[in-house]
Amino acid sequence: MPFYLRRPAVSERYGLPASTLYDWIAKGQFPRPVRLGARAVAWSVAELEVWERGRRTDSEATSGR
């Protein structure tokens, strides 16, 4: 069963305000949330972890590691 985080938890986990999250989503730089209901969205923890690993790999590549 997938595990999901709502927006406040995602903002807290990554230290990003909602405006930055949605800006990055629009630019394709952050995973899109899934719709839970008419007015509720959440992010798949699995997708967030993949995104996190990708960012680490990108930063390691640019820092010469």
Backbone as CSV, one residue per row, in Angstrom:
resi,resn,N_x,N_y,N_z,CA_x,CA_y,CA_z,C_x,C_y,C_z
1,MET,0.843,-1.188,0.000,0.000,0.000,0.000,0.882,1.243,0.000
2,PRO,0.664,2.150,-0.947,1.495,3.359,-1.021,1.279,4.265,0.187
3,PHE,2.318,4.978,0.519,2.250,5.935,1.611,2.337,7.326,1.009
4,TYR,1.498,8.234,1.491,1.429,9.590,0.949,1.658,10.628,2.036
5,LEU,2.202,11.773,1.614,2.364,12.917,2.507,1.558,14.083,1.961
6,ARG,0.869,14.773,2.845,0.137,15.977,2.450,1.120,17.138,2.354
7,ARG,0.676,18.239,1.782,1.550,19.378,1.491,2.272,19.927,2.713
8,PRO,1.635,20.126,3.856,2.406,20.653,4.996,3.574,19.749,5.389
9,ALA,3.375,18.438,5.312,4.451,17.504,5.657,5.570,17.552,4.617
10,VAL,5.218,17.709,3.340,6.230,17.814,2.283,7.024,19.106,2.464
11,SER,6.336,20.199,2.741,7.017,21.476,2.971,7.982,21.376,4.147
12,GLU,7.543,20.736,5.204,8.393,20.591,6.385,9.587,19.680,6.097
13,ARG,9.341,18.578,5.415,10.400,17.601,5.119,11.529,18.222,4.307
14,TYR,11.189,19.085,3.342,12.194,19.661,2.451,12.502,21.124,2.749
15,GLY,11.817,21.711,3.712,12.069,23.102,4.062,11.681,24.071,2.963
16,LEU,10.615,23.734,2.239,10.182,24.562,1.113,8.770,25.083,1.342
17,PRO,8.533,26.353,1.062,7.158,26.858,1.162,6.312,26.321,0.013
18,ALA,5.013,26.365,0.195,4.080,25.862,-0.820,4.312,26.537,-2.169
19,SER,4.594,27.819,-2.168,4.780,28.535,-3.438,5.956,27.960,-4.228
20,THR,7.028,27.598,-3.550,8.181,27.003,-4.232,7.842,25.614,-4.749
21,LEU,7.137,24.822,-3.933,6.739,23.486,-4.389,5.948,23.577,-5.688
22,TYR,4.935,24.433,-5.711,4.086,24.517,-6.887,4.804,25.158,-8.072
23,ASP,5.743,26.047,-7.822,6.558,26.612,-8.901,7.429,25.516,-9.514
24,TRP,8.069,24.712,-8.673,8.907,23.612,-9.160,8.078,22.578,-9.905
25,ILE,6.860,22.296,-9.431,5.981,21.356,-10.125,5.684,21.879,-11.526
26,ALA,5.356,23.164,-11.629,5.038,23.772,-12.925,6.230,23.697,-13.875
27,LYS,7.437,23.772,-13.336,8.658,23.713,-14.145,9.139,22.282,-14.377
28,GLY,8.446,21.294,-13.809,8.848,19.906,-13.964,10.022,19.516,-13.091
29,GLN,10.274,20.285,-12.025,11.423,20.038,-11.157,11.055,19.346,-9.848
30,PHE,9.793,19.008,-9.667,9.332,18.359,-8.442,8.185,17.429,-8.813
31,PRO,8.071,16.284,-8.141,6.987,15.351,-8.482,5.599,15.985,-8.340
32,ARG,4.702,15.568,-9.222,3.320,16.045,-9.161,2.583,15.300,-8.058
33,PRO,1.691,15.973,-7.368,0.889,15.284,-6.351,-0.199,14.445,-7.008
34,VAL,-0.739,13.530,-6.234,-1.890,12.742,-6.697,-3.141,13.277,-6.001
35,ARG,-4.246,13.241,-6.699,-5.505,13.743,-6.142,-6.115,12.679,-5.251
36,LEU,-6.394,13.054,-4.008,-7.037,12.161,-3.056,-8.540,12.365,-3.001
37,GLY,-8.976,13.547,-3.379,-10.391,13.889,-3.347,-10.590,15.198,-4.075
38,ALA,-11.767,15.764,-3.945,-12.089,17.000,-4.658,-11.165,18.156,-4.280
39,ARG,-10.752,18.199,-3.014,-9.912,19.312,-2.562,-8.673,18.853,-1.804
40,ALA,-8.230,17.644,-2.070,-7.088,17.111,-1.331,-6.088,16.452,-2.283
41,VAL,-4.818,16.812,-2.119,-3.740,16.180,-2.873,-2.660,15.734,-1.889
42,ALA,-1.834,14.819,-2.354,-0.715,14.343,-1.539,0.361,13.827,-2.484
43,TRP,1.548,13.648,-1.926,2.678,13.165,-2.705,3.031,11.755,-2.271
44,SER,3.351,10.915,-3.234,3.800,9.559,-2.959,5.203,9.629,-2.343
45,VAL,5.377,8.995,-1.200,6.687,8.976,-0.549,7.711,8.313,-1.468
46,ALA,7.311,7.265,-2.173,8.224,6.584,-3.089,8.722,7.542,-4.181
47,GLU,7.819,8.340,-4.752,8.224,9.302,-5.785,9.121,10.392,-5.208
48,LEU,8.826,10.832,-3.997,9.670,11.843,-3.363,11.078,11.300,-3.122
49,GLU,11.177,10.034,-2.728,12.490,9.437,-2.495,13.283,9.308,-3.788
50,VAL,12.613,8.978,-4.887,13.280,8.917,-6.190,13.785,10.306,-6.568
51,TRP,12.948,11.315,-6.379,13.340,12.700,-6.670,14.544,13.102,-5.831
52,GLU,14.517,12.749,-4.546,15.618,13.066,-3.634,16.922,12.433,-4.113
53,ARG,16.871,11.155,-4.465,18.075,10.464,-4.954,18.596,11.132,-6.222
54,GLY,17.695,11.543,-7.094,18.100,12.233,-8.320,18.780,13.552,-8.038
55,ARG,18.289,14.275,-7.059,18.920,15.557,-6.699,20.303,15.326,-6.123
56,ARG,20.449,14.289,-5.306,21.772,13.978,-4.749,22.741,13.623,-5.852
57,THR,22.296,12.815,-6.814,23.144,12.414,-7.910,23.545,13.631,-8.736
58,ASP,22.579,14.522,-9.027,22.869,15.736,-9.773,23.871,16.618,-9.054
59,SER,23.704,16.802,-7.740,24.598,17.684,-7.000,25.994,17.055,-6.888
60,GLU,26.063,15.733,-6.774,27.362,15.068,-6.727,28.081,15.203,-8.061
61,ALA,27.344,15.134,-9.160,27.939,15.249,-10.479,28.479,16.650,-10.712
62,THR,27.767,17.670,-10.242,28.222,19.036,-10.449,29.317,19.443,-9.467
63,SER,29.417,18.746,-8.326,30.457,19.090,-7.366,31.745,18.296,-7.610
64,GLY,31.707,17.378,-8.598,32.905,16.635,-8.948,33.136,15.379,-8.140
65,ARG,32.138,14.935,-7.385,32.296,13.698,-6.590,32.118,12.476,-7.434
